[in-house]
Amino acid sequence: MNFDINQDFSLAYIGSWLQMDDDQTIDGDGTPYTIYHFRRWGDFQQTTNEIRLNRDSGSNLTWQVGAFTANAKATTQQNSNISGLLGAESENVNTYSENDASSESYSFFGEGEYAMMDDRFVLIGGLRYINETKRLGRGEYTYLNGSGGYDSTPQQYPGGLQTVAPNSGGSADFSKVVYRVGARFHVTDDIMLYATTSTGFRSGGFSPRASDLEILQRPYQPEELTNIELGIKTTLFDSRLMLNAAAFHMTYEDMQGESAIPA
C-alpha cells in the first residue's frame, strides 16, 4: 500500500503471510529394494511487515527510513526405514525425529542520496540494524526389528529407544549493523560511472539434523560479507546498444554451507 502525504513525502506498507503444509515419501536408495525409504511431513508459517517513510523530491537530499519484522515457525517430522543392512537378526530399523524451529527478526533502516552538480554527481549512504532470535527443539527415537511401523511415532509405539530427548536444542540472539556507501557520476547523459562498498549479514542458527546433544545446543556463527564494486553503464548509438561492465570483490567471514557427515 502507498499513501502520498504530499508532493514530496510518501508512506508505504508491505505485508505478507505464508502457510505451507508438506508431506512427501522418498525412495532414498534409488534401487528396486527397500533399503532406505523415508516419509517427511510438517508445516510452515511466516508473516512479514515493512513500513517506509520516503522523501522523493523537493530537496537535493532524498531518503527513506523504515522498520521491518519477520516471524517464522516450522514443525517437521520424519520417519526413516532402513532394511536389509544389518543381517537377519536386525532386518528393519526405523528412526523417528521431530523438529520445532522458529525465528523472530526485526530491523530498522535508513538510506539517503544527495545530488550535486545539477544531479550529475550523487552520494549514497545507508544503515540497517538487524536483530534475530533463533530457536530449535528436536527429539529422536529408534525402533529395532520392526518394532515401529513405517509411519510410527512415539505415541503409537512407546517402546522406541530415545536417542535425543524431546525439545533438545537451544535459543540464540544475533544482531548486526550493516551499511552501504557509494557514489555515481553521470559523465554524459549516456555514460554513468559508479562505485560502492557494502556489508551483508546472515544470522547464525542451529543444525536441525544433528543427533548429538552438544551440537544441537551449540549455534553456528553468523555469516558476514563485505563487497566492493566498481562499474560503468552506457547507452550508445542513439540507445540502440546498452553496454555495462563491473568489477567486484567479496570477502566472507564464517561462510555458511551444508554438508552431510556420516555417523
Buried (B, 14 or more C-beta within 10 A) or exposed (E): EEEEEEEEBBBBEEEEEEEEEEEEEEEEBEEEEBBBBBBBBBBBBBBBBBBBBBBEEEEEEBBBBBBBBBBBBBBBBBBBBBBBEEEEEBBBBBBBBBBBBBBBBBBBBBBBBBBEEEEBBBBBBBBBBBBBBBBBBBBBBBBBEBBBBBBBBBEEBEEBEEBBEEEBBEEBEBBBEBEBBBBBBBEEEBBBBBBBBBBBBBBBBBBBBBBEBEBBBBBBBBBBBBBBBBBBBBBEEEEEEEEEEEEEEEEEEEEEEEEEEEE
